[in-house]
Amino acid sequence: MNSDKVLDAKGLACPMPIVRTKKAIDDLQSGQVLEIHATDKGAKADLAAWSNSGGHELLETIEENGVIKFWIKKG
């Protein structure tokens, strides 16, 4: 999936992946896609809830080799 920006949040524990995601998405225009790479298992539920509450769209989540990748479209 194509993204406009990639955020490396690997090795960060909650709530840092959310904090970094918020900062990164603030730099994007509406409709652009942020790709996030995280290793914190809690990020799955956290980013899904954060996207929904912030008016953004979680497009896809995949996990490979212990890294969870998210694609969030800015609302």
KOLPAVEX-757768 format. One record per residue: z, y, x of N, C-alpha, C in turn; residue in three letters; chain; residue number from 1. Coordinates in pm, 1 decimal. Each point is the difference from the previous one (the first is absolute). Example, Ala and Ser with C-alpha at 12.3 -4.5 7.8 and 13.67 -1.06 7.14 Angstrom:
BEGIN
PT  780.0  -569.0  1319.0  0.0  119.0  -89.0  0.0  120.0  90.0  ALA  A  1
PT  -72.0  105.0  -35.0  6.0  119.0  82.0  73.0  109.0  -77.0  SER  A  2
This chain:
BEGIN
PT  0.0  -118.2  85.7  0.0  118.2  -85.7  0.0  124.2  90.0  MET  A  1
PT  -73.7  99.5  -39.7  -8.2  123.9  77.7  121.1  87.8  -27.0  ASN  A  2
PT  42.1  71.7  104.0  111.3  93.3  -16.5  -32.5  128.6  75.2  SER  A  3
PT  62.1  108.6  -43.9  -20.5  129.7  63.9  99.3  23.7  112.8  ASP  A  4
PT  112.4  -71.2  -5.1  103.8  15.4  101.5  79.2  -129.6  7.9  LYS  A  5
PT  44.8  -36.0  122.3  80.4  -120.9  19.2  137.4  40.9  50.2  VAL  A  6
PT  104.6  -54.1  -62.4  137.5  26.3  39.3  60.7  -128.3  54.7  LEU  A  7
PT  50.2  5.5  123.0  66.3  -115.2  61.6  150.2  13.2  -22.7  ASP  A  8
PT  53.3  -80.1  -92.4  143.5  1.3  -28.7  63.7  -132.5  40.0  ALA  A  9
PT  -65.7  -72.9  91.9  52.5  -129.9  43.7  130.1  21.8  76.9  LYS  A  10
PT  96.6  -89.7  -24.0  127.3  6.5  69.6  99.9  96.9  -60.9  GLY  A  11
PT  -41.7  73.5  -102.7  90.3  96.0  -64.6  71.3  -65.0  -117.8  LEU  A  12
PT  128.5  28.5  -13.3  77.9  -53.4  -111.8  7.0  103.9  -110.9  ALA  A  13
PT  26.9  -47.9  -119.8  15.4  86.0  -116.8  102.9  108.3  30.6  CYS  A  14
PT  -21.2  123.1  -33.8  -107.4  53.8  -82.9  -114.3  62.4  79.8  PRO  A  15
PT  -5.4  -22.4  132.0  -97.3  69.8  83.4  -146.2  -22.7  -38.5  MET  A  16
PT  -42.4  -121.7  -39.7  -140.6  -13.4  -41.7  -36.3  94.2  -116.1  PRO  A  17
PT  92.5  19.7  -93.9  -24.7  90.5  -113.0  -4.3  144.9  48.1  ILE  A  18
PT  93.5  37.1  86.9  5.7  137.3  51.8  -130.3  33.1  73.3  VAL  A  19
PT  -44.2  -91.5  85.2  -123.8  23.0  76.5  -122.6  0.4  -92.2  ARG  A  20
PT  1.8  -86.2  -101.0  -111.5  -5.7  -94.8  -11.8  132.0  -75.9  THR  A  21
PT  113.3  53.5  -44.8  -2.1  126.7  -73.0  -57.9  111.3  87.1  LYS  A  22
PT  43.6  7.1  126.2  -51.8  101.5  91.8  -150.3  -15.2  19.6  LYS  A  23
PT  -44.5  -123.6  20.4  -141.8  -26.0  26.4  -86.1  31.0  -121.9  ALA  A  24
PT  47.9  -35.7  -118.4  -81.8  20.3  -120.8  -7.5  148.8  -35.9  ILE  A  25
PT  100.1  77.1  40.5  -3.0  144.7  -23.7  -116.6  66.6  72.9  ASP  A  26
PT  -45.1  -61.3  109.6  -111.0  54.5  79.0  -137.2  -33.8  -57.7  ASP  A  27
PT  -3.0  -89.0  -99.9  -127.2  -43.9  -57.2  -35.8  81.0  -124.2  LEU  A  28
PT  -128.6  -1.8  -31.6  -48.2  62.1  -123.1  9.4  -102.9  -113.2  GLN  A  29
PT  5.8  46.8  -122.9  2.5  -89.1  -115.4  -122.3  -91.4  3.6  SER  A  30
PT  22.8  -130.3  -21.0  -109.4  -97.1  0.2  -19.7  -68.7  134.4  GLY  A  31
PT  59.4  55.0  106.2  -12.3  -64.9  130.7  96.1  -118.2  7.4  GLN  A  32
PT  -26.4  -93.2  93.9  76.2  -123.7  9.2  77.5  -5.6  131.6  VAL  A  33
PT  129.3  -32.4  -12.0  87.0  -19.6  115.7  23.8  -149.3  17.6  LEU  A  34
PT  -19.8  -48.7  121.7  27.1  -140.3  33.6  130.6  -3.0  78.6  GLU  A  35
PT  94.2  -82.2  -45.0  130.4  -9.4  65.1  20.1  -141.5  51.8  ILE  A  36
PT  47.7  -11.1  124.3  34.6  -129.6  59.0  151.1  -2.1  18.4  HIS  A  37
PT  68.3  -96.2  -62.5  146.2  -8.7  7.7  42.8  -144.5  24.5  ALA  A  38
PT  119.4  -15.7  55.2  55.0  -134.2  21.4  125.9  -22.3  -83.6  THR  A  39
PT  53.4  104.2  -60.1  120.4  -9.6  -83.5  -37.3  -61.4  -134.3  ASP  A  40
PT  58.2  -117.6  -29.2  -32.7  -70.8  -124.8  31.1  84.3  -123.4  LYS  A  41
PT  102.1  85.4  7.7  37.0  84.7  -112.6  -105.1  104.7  -32.5  GLY  A  42
PT  -90.9  24.0  94.0  -103.2  101.7  -20.7  -92.4  -36.9  -116.6  ALA  A  43
PT  -15.6  -130.1  -25.9  -88.1  -42.3  -110.0  44.0  62.9  -132.2  LYS  A  44
PT  124.9  -21.0  -35.8  52.0  54.6  -126.0  14.5  151.8  7.9  ALA  A  45
PT  46.0  48.1  116.2  24.2  143.8  15.7  -128.7  81.0  -13.2  ASP  A  46
PT  -104.4  -42.0  69.3  -125.3  76.8  -3.5  -68.5  -9.0  -136.2  LEU  A  47
PT  12.0  -116.1  -64.5  -57.6  -14.1  -134.2  68.9  95.9  -96.9  ALA  A  48
PT  133.5  3.6  3.9  76.0  87.9  -89.7  -24.2  146.9  34.3  ALA  A  49
PT  -3.2  30.6  129.9  -21.1  138.6  43.1  -138.1  49.9  -42.9  TRP  A  50
PT  -102.5  -82.7  16.3  -136.4  37.7  -39.3  -5.7  31.6  -148.5  SER  A  51
PT  57.6  -88.3  -78.7  -0.5  14.5  -145.1  72.9  127.5  -42.9  ASN  A  52
PT  117.7  23.8  56.6  79.3  116.3  -41.0  -61.2  131.0  49.4  SER  A  53
PT  -79.9  -7.7  107.2  -59.7  121.0  55.4  -137.7  31.5  -53.4  GLY  A  54
PT  -50.1  -84.2  -90.9  -131.7  23.6  -57.0  -114.7  -46.0  88.4  GLY  A  55
PT  31.9  -86.5  97.4  -102.4  -55.3  87.9  -34.6  -141.1  -46.5  HIS  A  56
PT  -108.3  -55.3  55.6  -44.7  -132.7  -42.9  3.6  -96.0  117.3  GLU  A  57
PT  81.9  -106.8  -12.1  3.6  -105.3  100.8  -121.3  -89.2  -24.7  LEU  A  58
PT  -100.0  10.1  87.6  -126.4  -70.2  -20.7  8.4  -146.8  38.9  LEU  A  59
PT  66.3  -26.7  112.2  3.5  -137.6  48.8  116.7  -18.0  95.9  GLU  A  60
PT  54.5  -121.6  2.1  104.3  -37.6  95.7  -35.8  -137.3  53.3  THR  A  61
PT  -5.8  -13.3  132.9  -22.4  -131.2  60.8  99.8  -18.5  113.4  ILE  A  62
PT  30.5  -125.7  29.3  90.4  -29.6  110.3  -70.9  -95.7  94.3  GLU  A  63
PT  -3.9  37.1  127.9  -59.1  -89.2  99.6  77.1  10.0  130.9  GLU  A  64
PT  39.2  -114.3  52.2  73.8  -8.1  126.3  126.6  85.9  0.6  ASN  A  65
PT  71.8  0.7  -111.7  125.8  74.2  -7.4  -14.0  149.3  -24.4  GLY  A  66
PT  -123.7  49.4  -10.3  -23.3  141.7  -26.3  -50.0  15.3  -143.4  VAL  A  67
PT  66.9  86.6  -75.2  -40.5  26.6  -138.2  -85.6  126.0  2.8  ILE  A  68
PT  -119.1  -9.8  -58.5  -91.6  114.3  -3.1  -15.3  47.3  -144.3  LYS  A  69
PT  11.9  130.2  -16.1  -10.1  63.0  -131.5  -113.0  103.5  3.9  PHE  A  70
PT  -68.0  14.1  -112.0  -97.9  106.5  -15.5  41.5  80.3  -123.4  TRP  A  71
PT  32.9  126.0  20.7  45.5  86.0  -108.6  -96.0  117.3  -14.9  ILE  A  72
PT  -48.9  17.4  -122.6  -90.7  111.9  -30.4  83.8  115.1  -51.8  LYS  A  73
PT  -15.1  116.3  63.0  77.0  116.7  -39.7  -40.7  48.5  -138.3  LYS  A  74
PT  99.7  26.5  -83.2  -24.5  45.2  -136.0  -26.2  148.6  -8.1  GLY  A  75
